[in-house]
Amino acid sequence: MKAVPFTSHQGELIKGMLMTTLSEYRVRPGRLREWSLDEAPFREAASSAERGAPPSYNQEWHLRFVTSLTARDAWVPLWMGFRFDLAGPLDVEAFREALRTWVERHETLRTAFRATGAGTERFTVEPDAVSVRDVVVGDFASDDDLRACLEQRIDAATGAFSLPSHVVETVERADSTTVIVALDHAHTDGSSVMTAVAEWQELYAAAVAGRPVEHHDVGSYVDFGGVERAAAREVDADHPAVGHWARFIEAGGDRVLRFPLDLGVPDGEELPHAKQDVLLLDASEADAVEEACHDAGGGFLAGLLAALAIVAHQVTGEPVYRTVMPSSTRTRREWLSSMGWYIGVGPIEIDVRAAGSFLDVVPVAQRSAKTALRLSRVPMPRIAEILGIERELERRMPEVFPFVSFADMRVVPGVSRWPEWDARPLVRISTSGSKVNIWTHRTDEGFWLTARYPATETADVSVAGYVDRVREVLHSVAKTGDHLLRTEGETV
């Protein structure tokens, strides 16, 4: 059974729960208003001689990459965000208060960066210095013209060294207002933008009603960066994470970086990305796969990894499947709803040689996923520093390692109301590359896979074929409770 490609009908079904771009949906025309923070407090903070807390490891690598692009006059937009609708005409002053409160709540939104001879420094605006300004850009009758204007203005406002590096756009109409929030990647990850949808609805409703809101349960990403760096200073060459990564990199070699099938990309070339969104399982099939995985001693994520490992083995004959998996580093309660880039990465290794079926692979995948989660707590830049491979990994940015990401959208606060709010996460990562990265999302409607890969006809076919085979494995498990492995070296 072939994987189901993304269609506009299915897009309506899931209401954009997958990461999408501005070009992938229509914003109803209306009056465009842009909201931002006054630059003056940021400039005053930047001129201070006092050094702020250093950037987090993720921020530091991101800023190095942006700086390297700027040096080559090759700047590209690298922002993430979200959109949602508010019912009725916009209460302008309530919206202003909601934005001010949101920025007050999340310290990373009040921080910015400056380049120095020694690297990059952070500086912070105090909450009582925050001032929100807005400007009416114009009235639009064409959704194409509106989308082009939105993209241009957001790209211009979300540079990593902008003051600040985030912006809010509203498209106002008599019956509703569309809100688009965009932030440079330094200040957010996918989980943050998803959580912020319900948060914004709450803040706006409170502002309209004149109700106060509390901040005591929301931690600071700036504080997290300090905690992370303090812990990383205790990591040395004898740390288990360092040894594990060293073995993973040595054993995998260049194969860790390659997709199992040909992508049609000449050596050394980097091409613009294409994207495929695929429905792998409907809700009942996903439940059946999860039940089978539980019976085998694993979870749904282990089942996904097992299916990927089985197909990679069938296609390449390689006995061990290796990839890298992003994992959350929100290890404290106060960071659960905090805006920030709370992501680490861990190595996945799944040996399928002794397996005769899917259920044999699940426990192996479960152990590997747990190990990867534990290892992701040690920042990859610290690992690279100890192993002496910093320059090599920086040279590959932003595609340091191809990865497989999994998110369970069902636990996102307020997600059941996303259809009502017409909400969705947004991404604008327009870099080129030569690798295949995979995002997967489980929703109440089923299980989805998004692949970003070099835009070639060969890659279109290879990625689609690989994903179809993964779908076949999972569908077999959903139908029968297991899937027998095919012969080594069998191709798609």
N, C-alpha and C positions, 0 to 999 in steps of 0.2 A: 504494500500500500504506500503510495507516494506521499511525501510531506505536502502539506497544504500551503501554497504560497500566500503571502499577505495580499488581501484585497480590500477595497474601500468598504465593502459590506462587513468584513470581519473587523476592520478598523473601527467601525461604529459599534460592533459588538463589545470590544474591549475598551472602547473610549480612550484610546491612546495611552494605555498603561505602559507601552514600550517606549524607550527613548526615541524621540522623533526630532526632526529638524523643522525649521520654519517653512521650508519648501514643501513639506509633506502634508500640510493641512491648510485649510482656508480660514482666515480671520475675517469675520463680517466687517464690512466698512463702517466707519464712524469717525468721531473726532479723536485724533491721536494727541495724547498728552504725555510728556516725558517727565519722570520724577527722578531726582538724584539728591545727593547730599551736597551741601555747600562746601566748596573746595577750601575756603579760607582756614577752617580749623585744621584740616589736613596739612596745609602748607605751613601753618604755625607749628604743628607737631613735628613736621619734617625738619624744620629749621632748628629744633631744639638740639642741644649738645648731648642730651641724655640718650643713651642707647636703650631701645626697647628689648623685649624678649626676642631671641633669635627666631627665624622661621623654623617651622617643623621640617623634618627630613623631606617629606613630600613636597612642601613648598620650595625648599632649597633647590631640589633637582628641577622642579618646574621652572623656577626663575632662571636657573642656569640655561635651560633649554631656550626659554624666551630670549634671554640675552644673546645666546649664540645665533638665533634667527635674526635678531635685530642687527647684529654685527655683519651679517651677510645680506642685509636689506631684504630679508625673506619673512617678514612678520606675517603670521596667520592668526585668525581668531581661534581662541581656545576657551570657550565659555560653556557653562552648563546652566540650566535654569528650569523653569516650570511655568505653566499657564493655567488659568482657571477663569471662570465667569462669576460675576456678582449680579444678583437679580436687581432690576430696576435701575434708575438713574444713579450716577455716582455721587455719593456724599463726599465732596472734595476735601473738606476739613477733617472728616472722620478718616478718610484714606491717608491724609498727611500724618495724622496721629498714629495710625496703624503702622506706617512705614517707620516713623520715628521710634515707636515702641519696639519694633522688630530689631532695628539696629542697636538700640539700647540693650536688648536682651542678649544678642550674640556679639561677643567682643571681636571676633574675626572680621565682622562687617565694619568695624570702626578702626581697622588697622590697614596699613598700606606699607609699601616697601621702597627703599632707596638703595641704589647701587653705590658702593664705596670701593676704595682700592683694595680692601680686604674681603670683599664679597658683597653680600646683601644684608641690610639691616631692616628691622621692622620698627614702625612707630605707631602709636595709638592715640586716637582722639577720645577724650573723656566723654562720658554719656551726656553730661549737661551742656557740652559744646556742640552737640549734633543739631544741625539745622537742615530742614527739608525744603527744597525748592522745586517748583514745577514750571513747565512752559508748554503752552499749546502749540504743537507743531503744525497742525492744520486739519482740515476736514477732507476725508477721502471717500470717494464714491466707487473706486475700483479696488477689489481685493488684491489684484496683482500689484498695483502701485503701492498699496498699503504694506504688503509683505516686503517689497523691495526696500521701502523706506525703513521699516522696522529692522530689517537685517543690517542695513547700512548704519543706522544709529546705534544699535546694540553692539555691533562689531567695534565701532569707534569708542564706545564708552567702557568696554570691559577689558582693556589692556592690563596686563599684570602690574604695570607700574602707574596706572591711572590713579587719580585721587578723587573719589575712591574707584575701585575696579568692579563696580556693580551698578546696575541701572534698572529702573522699573518703567514699563510703558503701559498706559491704559488706552483702550479704544472704547470711547463712550458712545452709548446710544440711549434712546428713550427707555427701552425695555431691559437693557442689560449692559454690563461693562466687561470687556475682556481685559484681564491683567496678565502681563508677561514680565517675569522677573528673571534677570540674567546676571550671572556672576562669573568672573574669571575663575578657572578651575582651581586656583590656589586656595579658594575659600569654601569649596564644597565638593562633596562626592555625590554619587547617585542616591544614597539613602537620605542625605540631607535635603535634597530638592524634593524628594517624595514626601518626606515628613512635613516639609514647610507648607504644603498645600492646605492641609487642615488647620495648621497654625495660623496662616494668614486669614482664613475664613473666621477663625475665632477672634483674632485681633481686630479685624474690621467690624465684626458684629459688636464687640465690646466698645469700640470707639463710637459707633453709631448710638449705642445705648448709654454711653457715658459711664460704663463700668470700668473699674481699675483691673489690671491684670498683674499676675505674680511672675517673678523671674527666678524664684529660689531653687527650682528643680533643674535649671538649665546651666550646665557647666560651660567653661570657656575653652575653645580650641587653642587659644594662646597658652593657657595653663597646661593643656594636654601636651603641647609641643615641648614644654619644659620638663614635664614628667618623662616623656619619651626619651629626650636627650640624656637625662640623668640616668635612666636605666641602661641606655645604650653605652654609656661610658664604662659600665661594669662588664661589658661583653669584650672578650679577648679571643685570641686564636684557639684557646682550649674550650671555648663555649660549644656545646653540642650543635647549636644552629649553624655555626661557622663550618664545622666538619661536615654536616649534612649537606649544606649548599655546595661545598667544595666537591663532594662525591657526586652530587647530582649534576653539576656542570661538567665535570670530567667524564662521567659515564654517558651523558647525553650528547656532548659535543655540539656540533652544528645541527644535529638532528632535532635538538630542542627547539630550534628556531624555524624549522621547515614544516610546512603543511604536508600531510601524507600524500597528497596528489599534486601534480604539476599545476602551477599557477600561470605559466606563460610569462614570467617576469625574468628578463635577462639579468645575469649576475651584476650586482652593484646598482641596479636601477630601483628607483622608488616612484610609484605611480599613484595617482589620485585614487581614493577609496570608492568602492561600490558597496552596496548593502543588500542583504536579503533578510526578510522577516518571515519566519515559518512557524505555523502552528504544528507542533509535533504530536500533541495528545489533547483530546478534549478532557473535560473535568473528570468524567467517570473513568477514562483510561488512565489518567494521572493517579487517581485514587487506587486503581488496581495495581499499578506499578509500585506505588508506595507500600501497599500491603505486602506484595511479594518481597520487596526489599527488607521490610521489617522482619518477615519470617526468616530471612537469610542473615539477620544480624546487622542490618544497615538501615540507612534512611534514603529519602528520595534523591538527595544529592549524590550519594554513593551509587545509586542506580544510573544516574546520568553519566557519571564518570566511568562506570563499568561499560555502558553502551559505547561511549567514545573510545575506550581502550580496546574493546572487541573489534570495532570497525577499523581502527588504526592497525590492529594486528592483521586483520583480514586483508587489508589493502597493501601493507608494506612487508608483512612477515616478521616485523620486529617483535621480539618477545616482551619488551617492556614499553609501556606507554608513558611518556613524560610530557607534562605541561606545567604551567604555573597558574595558581588560583588566587585571586584577590580575596581577602577576608577582612571583616570589620575589626577594628582595634578599639571599639567602644567598650572598654573593660570596666568602666565605672558607670553607675546609674546616672550621674549628672551629665554624662556625655551622650546618652541615648537619643536625646532630642536636640542636641547642639549642632549648629551649623559648623562644618569643617570637613577636612579631607581625612577622615578616619579609616584609612585603608592600608593594610600591609599585604604582602604577597608571600606565598609559601609554595614549595615545590611538590608536585604530584608525581608519584611513581607507582605504576600498577603492572605487576608481572602476571601475564595471562598464560604462561606456559603450562601450568598444572591444571588449568581450568578446562572443564568439558562443557560448561554452560554458563549462562549469565549469572545464575545464583551462586556459582563458585567464585565469580569475580567480585561480587558485591562486598563480602567481608574484607577483601584485600583493598578495595576502593574506600571502604569506610575507615580502615586504619590509616590509609594514606591521607584522606581528607582531615582526619583528626591531627595527624602529624603536621600537615600544612598549616592548619589553624594555629597550632602551637608555635611553629617557626615564624609565622607572619607577625608575631609580636616583636620580633627583632627587626628593626628597619633595614631594608635591603641596602641603602647607602652605607650603613655601618658594616654590613657583611662585605660589601664591595671594597670598602676601605681596608679592612683587615686582609682580604684576599689579594689586594693589589690589582683589582680589575675595574677601578672606578672609571678610568678613561675609556676602556672598551665599552662599558655599559652606557656611559654618557654619549658615546659616539652613536649608539643605536637609538637614542631617544627620538620620539616618544615610544617607540616599539622596543623596549628593552628586552622583554620576553613576550612571545605570543601567549595569550591567556584564555582561560575559560572561567567565566563569572556566573554565579547563580544568585538570584534574589527571589525570595518568597514574598510577592506583592500582597498576599492575603493578610499579612501582619502590619502593613503600613497604616498608621492612624488615619481614620476617615476615608479609607479607600472605597468603602461601600457607597460613598456619596459622590465619588468622582464622576459617574455618569450625569448626576444632577448638576454638578459644577462644571462639566465639560473640561475636566482637568487632565493634564498630561505632563510628564517630564520632557525637557528639551535638551538637546545637545548640539553644539556647533564646533566640531573638531574637524577641521578641513585639511589636516596634514596629509602628506603622501606617505606611502610605505610599501613594504614587500611581504608583510606577514598577514596571517588570518587571526583575528580576535573574535571570540565568541561570548556573547551575553545571553543568558537564559533567564526567563521570568515565569514563575508559576502564579497564576491568577485563579479566581473563582471559575473562569471560563475554560481553563486548561493550562497547557505548558507550551511556552513560546521560546524560539531561538532566533537571535539576531546575529548575523555574521557580517563583519566588516573586513574587506579584503581588497587587493589590488584590482583595479577596474580593467580586466582583460576578458576576452571571450572565453579563453581557456579556464580562467579562474571561475567565471560564471558557471561553467559546466562542472568543474571539479568540486566546487563548494556545494552546489546543488546535489551532485551525486553522493557526496559524503554525508550530507545532512539527510538525504533520502534513506541511506543505509542505517543511520542512527535511528531514524523514525521506525524503520522496519524492525529493528531489535526491540525497541521499547513497545511497539504495537504487539509484537509476538508475546512479550512478557505480560502485557495487559490482557491478552486474549487467553493465554495458556498457563500463565504463572511462571514461565521460564523461557529461555531461548538457547538452543543448542549452538555451540560455536561451529562455524564453517571451517573449511580446510585452510591451512596456512597458505598465504600468497594469493588467495582468491581476490579478484579485483572487481571494482564497481563497473 
